[in-house]
């Protein structure tokens, strides 16, 4: 299923693309992903509409939303847990109708097309939807392929940066380009959400801290070359910054999950980490949030003030 809002809008679209490109290449990169979460506002305060009606909530997203491996799995096709962050949010006071259509492996394309037995995710968004969360883009830039490629190359030069060299072999950073190419796709999803639910509050949820924020590696526990840890960290920050900027340009709000999860990356000890490494010790998919990670993302969504810029018109 297509959507007419995917078409560009001339000069305005070019200005937005220029702004994205300039910001992604600049020093704003680091600052954008390290803002600490605001004080916890609670369920009723964080997303209430002020009229006492229970919220109708739809969750869209990929495996970071669906929670693969986290008990209890309620949809094998989409590896979806009933303890992922949307389910934790919806279990709180103030929430009513709830539809979680997040699905492992989803890209922005799956917002409009079926994924296995699961229909297009956007089909769940209705005119009376009050809240939409969207966490997407990681698979568009190729999270899984990046991890596999970097792990394979690390064996050749564990002290160097073979993955960064590989992705820059053409004279430009292929991963930065992939992030830039994903921006209009995320923007199209947000426009489609707004068309379907014009009065909804729309929250774009960023990705949590996967690797040590200080750039120090933990080979072989996480099998990336030492010099590739800061490169991969910065790639994730570019992705999150893009999501922040695209949200702001499309009447949505950005939820920072990176800042609140710093210090709980996949290199930490099992008791301290919220992201599992490539060989998980807790129930979760490799390089994905465990139950504590999903709880942290739920808190980050709740911590987003109710008066955010993107809420209603």
C-alpha positions in Angstrom: 0.0 0.0 0.0 1.4 3.4 -1.0 0.9 6.8 0.5 0.8 10.1 -1.4 2.6 11.9 1.4 5.9 10.2 0.4 6.4 12.7 -2.4 8.8 15.6 -1.7 7.7 19.2 -1.4 10.2 21.2 -3.5 12.2 23.8 -1.8 11.0 22.9 1.7 12.2 19.3 1.2 15.6 20.5 0.0 16.0 22.8 3.0 15.1 20.0 5.3 17.6 17.7 3.6 20.3 20.3 3.8 19.6 20.8 7.6 19.9 17.1 8.2 23.1 16.8 6.3 24.7 19.7 8.0 23.8 18.5 11.5 24.8 14.9 10.9 28.2 16.0 9.8 28.8 18.4 12.7 29.6 18.4 16.3 25.9 18.4 17.2 26.2 14.6 16.8 27.5 13.8 20.2 25.3 16.3 22.2 22.1 15.0 20.6 22.3 11.6 22.1 23.6 12.3 25.6 20.8 14.4 27.1 19.8 12.8 30.4 16.2 11.9 30.9 13.9 14.4 32.6 12.4 13.7 36.0 9.9 10.9 36.0 6.5 12.3 35.4 4.4 9.2 36.0 1.8 7.5 33.7 -1.1 9.9 34.3 1.0 13.0 34.1 3.2 12.0 31.2 0.5 11.2 28.6 -2.8 12.3 29.9 -5.1 14.4 27.7 -6.7 16.3 30.7 -10.2 15.0 30.0 -10.2 11.7 31.9 -10.7 9.5 28.8 -8.4 6.4 28.6 -5.8 6.7 25.9 -5.9 4.7 22.7 -2.3 3.7 22.0 -0.6 2.1 19.0 3.0 1.0 19.0 4.9 0.7 15.7 8.5 -0.5 15.4 11.1 -3.1 14.8 12.7 -5.8 17.1 14.0 -3.2 19.6 10.3 -2.5 20.2 8.9 -6.0 19.9 11.4 -7.5 22.4 12.6 -10.8 20.9 13.4 -13.5 23.4 12.0 -11.7 26.4 9.3 -13.8 28.2 6.5 -14.0 27.5 6.6 -14.2 23.7 3.1 -13.6 22.4 3.7 -13.5 18.6 6.3 -15.9 17.2 6.2 -14.4 13.7 7.1 -10.9 15.0 9.1 -12.2 18.1 7.0 -9.9 20.2 7.0 -9.9 24.0 4.2 -8.9 26.4 7.0 -7.2 28.5 8.3 -4.9 25.8 8.2 -1.2 26.5 4.8 -0.6 24.7 3.2 -3.3 26.8 4.7 -1.9 30.0 3.4 1.5 29.1 -0.1 0.2 28.2 -0.4 -1.6 31.5 -0.3 1.6 33.5 -3.1 3.9 34.5 -4.6 6.2 31.9 -4.3 3.7 29.0 -7.2 2.0 27.3 -7.3 0.4 23.8 -3.8 -0.8 23.0 -2.4 -2.3 19.7 1.2 -3.4 19.5 2.1 -4.2 15.9 5.9 -3.9 16.3 7.7 -6.7 14.4 11.2 -8.1 14.4 13.0 -7.3 11.1 10.7 -4.4 10.2 12.0 -1.5 8.1 10.1 1.6 7.2 8.7 -0.4 4.2 6.7 -2.6 6.6 4.7 0.3 7.7 2.9 0.0 4.3 3.3 -3.7 3.5 2.6 -7.0 5.2 5.4 -8.9 7.0 4.7 -12.6 7.1 1.2 -13.1 8.6 1.2 -9.6 10.0 -0.4 -6.8 8.0 1.0 -3.3 7.3 1.8 -1.7 10.7 0.1 1.6 9.7 -3.2 -0.2 9.4 -3.4 -0.2 13.2 -3.4 3.6 13.4 -6.9 5.0 13.3 -8.5 8.5 13.5 -9.3 8.1 17.2 -5.8 7.0 18.1 -4.4 9.2 20.9 -0.8 8.1 21.2 1.6 6.5 18.6 5.1 5.4 19.4 7.5 4.7 16.5 10.9 3.1 16.7 12.3 2.4 13.3 15.3 2.9 11.0 17.8 0.5 12.4 17.0 -2.2 9.9 16.9 0.4 7.1 20.6 1.2 7.7 21.3 -2.5 8.1 21.9 -3.2 11.8 22.2 -6.9 11.4 24.5 -6.7 8.4 26.7 -4.2 10.1 27.1 -6.4 13.1 28.0 -9.4 11.0 30.4 -7.5 8.8 32.2 -5.9 11.7 32.5 -9.1 13.7 33.9 -10.9 10.7 36.5 -8.2 9.9 37.6 -7.9 13.5 39.4 -11.3 13.3 41.7 -9.8 10.7 42.8 -6.8 12.8 41.4 -6.9 16.4 43.5 -3.9 17.5 42.6 -1.7 14.4 39.5 -0.4 12.7 38.9 -2.8 9.7 35.1 -2.2 9.7 35.4 1.6 9.5 38.0 1.2 6.7 35.7 -1.1 4.9 32.7 1.2 5.1 34.9 4.1 3.9 36.6 2.2 1.1 34.7 4.2 -1.6 35.9 7.6 -0.2 32.8 8.3 1.9 31.2 6.8 4.9 28.6 4.3 3.6 26.9 4.1 7.0 26.4 7.9 7.2 25.0 7.8 3.7 22.6 5.0 4.8 21.4 7.2 7.7 20.8 10.1 5.4 18.9 7.9 2.9 16.7 6.7 5.8 15.6 10.1 6.8 13.0 10.7 4.1 11.6 7.2 4.7 11.1 8.0 8.4 9.6 11.3 7.5 7.1 9.6 5.2 6.0 7.3 8.0 5.4 10.2 10.3 3.3 12.0 7.6 1.3 8.8 7.1 0.7 8.5 10.8 -0.4 12.1 11.0 -2.8 11.6 8.0 -4.4 8.6 9.8 -4.5 10.1 13.3 -4.4 13.9 13.0 -5.0 14.4 16.7 -2.6 11.8 18.1 0.6 12.5 20.1 3.4 11.0 18.1 6.6 9.9 19.8 9.7 8.8 17.8 11.7 6.5 20.1 15.5 6.5 19.6 17.8 3.5 20.1 19.4 2.7 23.4 23.2 2.7 24.1 24.5 -0.5 22.5 28.3 0.0 22.9 30.4 1.8 25.6 29.9 5.5 25.2 33.5 6.1 26.0 34.5 4.2 22.9 36.5 1.5 24.8 36.0 -2.0 23.4 35.6 -5.4 25.0 36.9 -7.8 22.4 36.4 -10.8 22.4 33.2 -10.6 24.5 31.8 -8.3 21.9 33.8 -9.3 18.8 34.5 -5.9 17.2 38.0 -4.5 16.6 39.1 -1.9 19.2 39.1 0.9 16.7 35.7 0.1 15.4 33.9 0.6 18.8 33.9 4.4 18.6 33.0 4.3 14.9 30.0 2.1 15.6 29.0 4.2 18.6 29.1 7.3 16.4 27.0 5.6 13.7 24.3 4.9 16.2 24.4 8.5 17.4 24.1 9.7 13.8 21.0 7.5 13.5 19.5 8.8 16.7 20.2 12.4 15.7 18.6 11.9 12.4 15.5 10.5 14.2 15.5 13.5 16.5 15.7 16.0 13.6 13.1 14.2 11.4 10.7 14.1 14.4 11.1 17.8 14.9 10.5 18.6 11.2 7.3 16.5 11.2 5.3 17.6 14.2 6.4 14.6 16.3 8.5 14.4 19.5 11.8 12.5 20.0 12.3 10.2 23.0 16.0 9.9 23.9 16.7 6.3 25.1 20.5 6.6 24.6 21.3 9.0 27.4 19.3 7.0 30.1 21.0 3.7 29.1 24.6 4.9 29.0 26.6 2.6 31.3 24.4 -0.4 30.6 25.7 -1.4 27.2 26.5 -4.9 26.0 30.1 -4.8 27.3 28.9 -4.5 30.9 28.7 -7.4 33.3 25.5 -9.4 33.1 24.0 -7.9 36.2 24.6 -4.3 34.9 23.8 -4.5 31.2 20.5 -3.7 29.6 21.6 -4.7 26.1 22.7 -8.3 25.6 25.9 -9.1 23.6 26.1 -11.5 20.7 25.9 -14.4 23.1 23.2 -13.4 25.5 23.2 -14.4 29.1 19.6 -13.2 29.7 16.5 -14.0 27.7 16.8 -11.6 24.7 18.1 -11.6 21.1 21.8 -10.9 20.5 22.6 -7.1 20.5 19.1 -6.3 21.7 17.6 -5.0 24.9 16.8 -7.5 27.6 13.9 -7.0 30.0 15.7 -4.3 31.9 16.4 -2.5 28.7 12.7 -2.5 27.7 11.9 -1.2 31.2 14.4 1.6 30.7 12.9 2.6 27.4 9.4 2.6 28.9 10.7 5.0 31.6 12.2 7.2 28.9 8.8 7.5 27.1 7.1 8.3 30.4 9.7 10.9 31.2 8.8 12.8 28.0 6.9 15.9 29.3 3.2 16.1 28.3 3.7 19.6 26.9 6.1 18.4 24.2 6.1 20.4 21.0 4.5 17.8 18.8 1.4 17.2 21.0 -1.8 18.2 19.2 -2.5 21.5 17.4 
